[in-house]
Structure formats: C-alpha cells, structure tokens
Amino acid sequence: MILQVKNLHKDFPLPASEWVKWTGNQDKIRAVNGVSFEVQQGEILGIVGESGCGKTTLARCLLRLIEPSAGEVYFQAQDWLCLPPRELRRQRKRIQAIFQDPYESLNPRMTVNSIIQEPLAIHGLGNPQERRLWAARLLQMVELEEVTAVRYAHELSGGQRQRVAIARALACRPDLLVADEPLSALDIPVQRKIIGLLKALKREFQLTILFISHSLPAVRCLCDRVAVMYAGRIVELAPVGEIFSRPLHAYTKELIDAIPRPDPSNRQKVGQSRWTPLERHPTAGQLKRAGPGHWVLSDAR
C-alpha cells in the first residue's frame, strides 16, 4: 500500500455575519467530510463526482497545498501530515501533481526545457548536463518534438502544454502522481491521446496515479478502481467494471445514467430531468462492504 487516508476533513470558514459576532459561533462549510480510502502500489484510482463535491479540495489536502482540518494521511507508511516544513519540502519530489489548466500551471516566462528542469534544480537532482539529457528524454516519452524544448507555453497547443505538465511531474521520478482534472481543458481526440500516454507512462515508471475527473468515460478507460464522491464524502468505492455494471448508490446510478449515449431513442424530453436535488441524497452512515472490493454508503438504495 502506497497511500492510506483516514477520516479526512476540510472545513472552510464562511464570511462573518452579525449572528456569528453575537453568538461567537463560527460558520463553516465542510468541503471534505470524513473521507477514507487506500491506494495500492501501481494502481490507478479514479475519483469522480460533479463540480463542488470536494474532489479538488481532497487533492490539495493530500498534496498539502492546504492543510486538512482533521484526519490522517500515510504515504508509504509515513505520517504525511506531521512532516515539518523542511522535511516536507525534501519529500515533495515523491508526490507530484498535474493540474487542470496546463496554461495557468506553466510559467509563461520559461522555456519548456527550463520548466521540466526546474523541479530537478529545486531538489538538487543531477548536474546541469544530466538535467538537460533527462529533460530531452522526458520530451521523447511524452511524444513531443525536440524543438519544443526551446518554445514557450503560449506557442503550444493545449494538448502539448498538458504533455509538458506531465513531463515536469515525472522529472523527479515520483512514486505517486495526483492528476486533478487533467483532461477537462482538452478536446476529445486530445483526451484520448493523453489517456493512452498515461497508461504507457504507468508501465514505464511503475507509477501509482490518483486520477480526479468528472468524466466517467475517461475513468472507465484508465482506472483500476473508482471512488464516487458526493457532498464531500465517498459514497461508493469499487473496481471500475463493478461500478459501471452494478452501481449500488443512487448517486452513482445517476452519474452513469447521465453519460451521453448515441441512441436517439434514449434522448430525454424537455422538462423530464432525471437529476435529484443534492439534499435528496443522505450523506450520513458508513461505507459497508457490498462484495469483493465493493463498498457503498450505508444509505444506498
């Protein structure tokens, strides 16, 4: 096991109101609510759910870009949340991230070559010549031409930028890759190429990937297991085939029913929405075993 998350919470304070000033109570919103799961070495775990369900907040907590309000995270049996700042900086090379917007996450003043070499320089890995050679090798792995090394982010397409972001994330040879919506800004054909690239890189580097997405077709193609998030909680966790063939939680069923199908007879009529308001799904209870590797929130119907 490479990653273990236990009862993770993240609260954000709401703007102060007169009621808060008089009562002293702190209004807050709970973005992540008691999330627990494990990731095995070499596995791709998908985390899916609609916008606002807490996926990105969970990723940022695991990366310690923000600090959780409560809970435990163990990375390779090491207490990840208790690492002091200096040790955390030293260990960051073991967990790397791919962010949603490849243009916003790339420094527009740096060439591609400099972008890929930057994490190596930060962590003191290799000498300048070794860094250049490794950066060139990474460009080959993500299927970019050699001339790309001297270009800037604004000179690249969206797919090329995301490949650069992947190369940068792989530069330090991480053990865990956290990919937060890496396909959402890309066209469908480019998404397919990035999925194929991630599969190939997983085999090449023996990578473990936490793949966060709202695209169920992408998750189905790439992941080994899927965790479905709803209102800050995991409501179902199962192997990818089991999720799509035998969904048990009502929210999981709705997500799967919402996948577009190329059959005109299945089109909905205007006004016949199949979506249930957020408050209709209870989020109390605990995950219970529903089969081999299949867990579902106790309120599942």
C-alpha positions as CSV (number, residue, x, y, z in Angstrom):
1,M,0.0,0.0,0.0
2,I,1.4,3.4,-1.0
3,L,-1.3,5.8,0.3
4,Q,-3.8,5.5,3.2
5,V,-6.3,8.2,4.0
6,K,-8.3,8.0,7.3
7,N,-11.3,10.1,8.1
8,L,-10.1,13.3,6.4
9,H,-12.0,16.5,6.9
10,K,-11.5,20.0,5.4
11,D,-13.6,23.0,6.6
12,F,-13.7,26.5,5.2
13,P,-15.0,29.4,7.2
14,L,-17.9,31.4,5.8
15,P,-17.9,35.2,5.9
16,A,-18.6,36.5,9.3
17,S,-22.2,37.5,10.0
18,E,-23.9,39.5,12.7
19,W,-25.1,36.2,14.2
20,V,-21.5,35.0,14.4
21,K,-20.4,38.2,16.1
22,W,-23.1,38.0,18.7
23,T,-23.0,34.2,19.4
24,G,-19.3,33.6,18.9
25,N,-20.1,30.5,16.7
26,Q,-18.0,30.1,13.6
27,D,-20.0,29.4,10.4
28,K,-18.2,27.0,8.1
29,I,-18.7,24.7,5.1
30,R,-17.3,21.2,5.2
31,A,-15.8,20.5,1.7
32,V,-14.3,17.1,2.6
33,N,-16.3,15.1,5.2
34,G,-14.7,12.0,6.7
35,V,-13.0,10.6,3.5
36,S,-11.2,7.3,3.9
37,F,-9.6,5.1,1.2
38,E,-6.4,3.2,0.3
39,V,-4.3,3.2,-2.9
40,Q,-2.2,0.2,-3.8
41,Q,1.3,0.4,-5.4
42,G,1.0,0.6,-9.2
43,E,-2.8,1.2,-9.1
44,I,-4.8,4.0,-10.9
45,L,-7.6,5.1,-8.6
46,G,-10.2,7.3,-10.1
47,I,-12.2,9.9,-8.0
48,V,-15.3,11.1,-9.7
49,G,-18.2,13.4,-8.9
50,E,-19.9,16.6,-10.0
51,S,-18.3,20.0,-9.6
52,G,-18.3,21.1,-6.0
53,C,-18.3,17.6,-4.5
54,G,-14.8,18.1,-2.9
55,K,-12.5,16.3,-5.4
56,T,-10.0,19.1,-5.9
57,T,-10.1,20.1,-2.2
58,L,-9.2,16.4,-1.4
59,A,-6.3,16.5,-3.8
60,R,-5.0,19.8,-2.4
61,C,-5.1,18.3,1.1
62,L,-3.2,15.2,0.0
63,L,-0.6,17.4,-1.7
64,R,-0.5,19.6,1.4
65,L,-1.2,22.7,-0.7
66,I,-3.8,23.3,2.0
67,E,-3.9,21.7,5.4
68,P,-6.8,19.4,6.4
69,S,-8.9,20.3,9.4
70,A,-8.7,16.7,10.7
71,G,-7.8,13.2,9.7
72,E,-4.7,11.2,8.9
73,V,-2.7,10.6,5.7
74,Y,0.0,7.9,5.5
75,F,2.3,7.9,2.4
76,Q,4.4,4.7,2.3
77,A,3.6,4.2,6.0
78,Q,4.9,7.7,6.8
79,D,2.7,10.2,8.6
80,W,2.4,12.7,5.8
81,L,0.6,15.4,7.7
82,C,3.1,15.5,10.6
83,L,6.1,16.2,8.4
84,P,7.8,19.5,9.4
85,P,8.2,22.1,6.6
86,R,11.9,21.3,5.8
87,E,11.3,17.6,5.6
88,L,8.1,18.1,3.6
89,R,10.0,20.1,1.1
90,R,12.5,17.3,0.8
91,Q,9.8,14.7,0.4
92,R,7.7,16.5,-2.1
93,K,9.5,15.0,-5.1
94,R,7.9,11.7,-4.2
95,I,4.4,13.1,-4.8
96,Q,3.8,15.2,-7.9
97,A,0.8,16.8,-9.5
98,I,-0.8,17.5,-12.8
99,F,-3.2,20.4,-12.7
100,Q,-6.4,21.1,-14.5
101,D,-5.3,24.1,-16.7
102,P,-2.0,23.4,-18.4
103,Y,-1.6,27.1,-19.4
104,E,-2.1,28.5,-15.9
105,S,0.3,25.9,-14.4
106,L,3.2,26.6,-16.7
107,N,5.4,29.7,-16.2
108,P,5.0,31.8,-19.4
109,R,8.5,33.3,-19.0
110,M,10.2,30.0,-19.1
111,T,11.0,27.7,-22.0
112,V,9.7,24.1,-21.9
113,N,13.3,22.9,-21.2
114,S,13.5,25.2,-18.2
115,I,10.1,24.2,-16.9
116,I,10.9,20.5,-17.0
117,Q,14.3,21.0,-15.4
118,E,13.0,23.3,-12.6
119,P,11.9,20.6,-10.1
120,L,15.3,18.8,-10.6
121,A,17.1,22.0,-9.7
122,I,14.9,22.7,-6.7
123,H,15.6,19.2,-5.3
124,G,19.2,19.2,-6.3
125,L,19.0,16.2,-8.6
126,G,21.8,15.8,-11.1
127,N,24.2,18.2,-12.6
128,P,23.2,20.7,-15.4
129,Q,24.2,18.3,-18.2
130,E,22.3,15.3,-16.6
131,R,19.2,17.5,-16.2
132,R,19.3,18.6,-19.9
133,L,19.6,14.9,-21.0
134,W,16.8,13.8,-18.7
135,A,14.6,16.7,-19.9
136,A,15.2,15.7,-23.5
137,R,14.4,12.1,-22.7
138,L,11.1,13.1,-21.0
139,L,10.1,15.1,-24.0
140,Q,10.5,11.9,-26.1
141,M,8.5,9.9,-23.6
142,V,5.5,12.4,-23.8
143,E,5.8,12.4,-27.6
144,L,6.9,16.0,-28.1
145,E,9.4,17.0,-30.8
146,E,12.9,18.1,-29.7
147,V,12.3,21.6,-31.0
148,T,9.6,22.0,-28.3
149,A,12.3,22.4,-25.7
150,V,13.1,26.0,-26.7
151,R,9.5,27.1,-27.0
152,Y,7.2,28.9,-24.5
153,A,3.8,27.8,-23.3
154,H,1.9,30.3,-25.4
155,E,3.5,28.7,-28.6
156,L,2.0,25.3,-27.8
157,S,-1.5,23.8,-28.2
158,G,-3.5,22.7,-25.2
159,G,-2.5,19.1,-25.7
160,Q,1.2,20.0,-26.0
161,R,1.0,22.1,-22.8
162,Q,-0.5,19.2,-20.9
163,R,2.2,16.9,-22.1
164,V,4.8,19.4,-20.8
165,A,3.0,19.4,-17.5
166,I,3.1,15.6,-17.4
167,A,6.9,15.6,-18.2
168,R,7.5,18.1,-15.5
169,A,5.6,16.0,-13.0
170,L,7.7,12.9,-13.9
171,A,11.0,14.7,-13.8
172,C,11.7,13.7,-10.2
173,R,10.6,10.1,-10.7
174,P,7.7,10.4,-8.2
175,D,6.1,7.4,-6.6
176,L,2.6,8.9,-6.7
177,L,1.1,11.2,-9.3
178,V,-2.0,13.2,-8.4
179,A,-3.8,14.2,-11.7
180,D,-6.5,16.8,-10.9
181,E,-8.9,17.1,-13.9
182,P,-6.0,16.8,-16.4
183,L,-8.4,16.3,-19.4
184,S,-11.1,18.9,-18.8
185,A,-9.5,21.7,-20.9
186,L,-8.8,19.4,-23.8
187,D,-10.8,18.3,-26.9
188,I,-12.0,14.6,-27.0
189,P,-9.3,13.4,-29.5
190,V,-6.6,15.0,-27.4
191,Q,-8.1,13.5,-24.2
192,R,-7.8,10.0,-25.8
193,K,-4.1,10.6,-26.6
194,I,-3.4,11.8,-23.0
195,I,-5.1,8.7,-21.6
196,G,-3.0,6.5,-23.8
197,L,0.1,8.4,-22.7
198,L,-0.7,8.0,-19.0
199,K,-1.2,4.3,-19.5
200,A,2.2,4.0,-21.2
201,L,3.9,6.1,-18.6
202,K,2.4,4.0,-15.8
203,R,4.0,0.9,-17.3
204,E,7.3,2.7,-17.9
205,F,7.7,4.2,-14.5
206,Q,5.6,1.7,-12.4
207,L,3.5,4.8,-11.4
208,T,0.7,5.0,-9.0
209,I,-1.9,7.5,-10.1
210,L,-4.8,9.3,-8.3
211,F,-6.9,10.4,-11.2
212,I,-9.5,13.0,-10.4
213,S,-12.2,13.7,-13.0
214,H,-15.8,14.3,-13.7
215,S,-15.6,12.3,-17.0
216,L,-16.8,8.8,-16.4
217,P,-15.8,7.6,-19.9
218,A,-12.2,8.7,-19.2
219,V,-12.2,7.0,-15.8
220,R,-13.6,3.8,-17.4
221,C,-10.7,3.7,-19.9
222,L,-7.9,4.5,-17.5
223,C,-8.6,3.4,-13.9
224,D,-8.5,0.2,-12.0
225,R,-10.9,1.3,-9.2
226,V,-13.3,4.2,-8.8
227,A,-14.3,6.2,-5.7
228,V,-17.5,8.2,-6.2
229,M,-17.7,11.5,-4.2
230,Y,-20.8,13.3,-3.3
231,A,-21.2,16.3,-1.0
232,G,-17.7,15.8,0.4
233,R,-18.0,12.1,1.1
234,I,-17.1,8.9,-0.8
235,V,-20.5,7.1,-1.3
236,E,-19.2,4.2,-3.3
237,L,-15.8,2.5,-4.0
238,A,-15.4,-0.5,-6.3
239,P,-13.4,-1.9,-9.2
240,V,-14.1,0.1,-12.4
241,G,-16.0,-2.8,-14.0
242,E,-18.2,-3.3,-11.0
243,I,-19.1,0.4,-10.8
244,F,-20.3,0.5,-14.3
245,S,-22.1,-2.9,-14.3
246,R,-23.5,-2.9,-10.8
247,P,-23.7,0.6,-9.3
248,L,-25.4,0.5,-5.9
249,H,-25.7,4.0,-4.6
250,A,-28.4,6.2,-6.1
251,Y,-26.0,9.0,-6.9
252,T,-23.6,6.6,-8.8
253,K,-26.6,5.4,-10.8
254,E,-27.4,9.0,-11.7
255,L,-23.9,9.7,-12.8
256,I,-23.8,6.6,-15.1
257,D,-27.3,7.4,-16.5
258,A,-26.1,10.9,-17.4
259,I,-23.4,9.6,-19.7
260,P,-24.4,10.6,-23.3
261,R,-25.4,7.7,-25.5
262,P,-25.6,7.8,-29.3
263,D,-29.1,6.4,-29.4
264,P,-31.8,8.9,-30.3
265,S,-34.5,6.7,-28.6
266,N,-32.8,7.4,-25.3
267,R,-33.0,11.2,-25.5
268,Q,-34.9,12.9,-22.8
269,K,-37.8,15.2,-23.5
270,V,-37.6,18.8,-22.4
271,G,-38.5,19.2,-18.7
272,Q,-38.1,15.5,-17.8
273,S,-35.0,15.8,-15.7
274,R,-33.7,12.6,-14.0
275,W,-31.4,14.5,-11.6
276,T,-32.2,14.5,-7.9
277,P,-31.5,17.7,-5.9
278,L,-28.4,17.5,-3.7
279,E,-30.3,17.4,-0.5
280,R,-32.3,14.4,-1.5
281,H,-29.3,12.1,-1.0
282,P,-28.5,11.4,2.6
283,T,-24.7,11.6,3.5
284,A,-24.9,10.0,7.0
285,G,-23.7,6.5,7.6
286,Q,-20.6,4.4,7.0
287,L,-19.2,2.6,4.0
288,K,-20.2,-1.0,4.1
289,R,-18.9,-4.0,2.1
290,A,-21.3,-5.0,-0.7
291,G,-19.0,-7.5,-2.4
292,P,-15.3,-8.2,-3.1
293,G,-13.6,-4.8,-3.1
294,H,-17.0,-3.1,-3.4
295,W,-18.0,-0.6,-0.7
296,V,-21.1,1.6,-0.6
297,L,-22.5,4.2,1.9
298,S,-25.0,2.5,4.2
299,D,-27.9,4.7,3.0
300,A,-27.6,3.2,-0.5
301,R,-30.9,2.2,-2.1
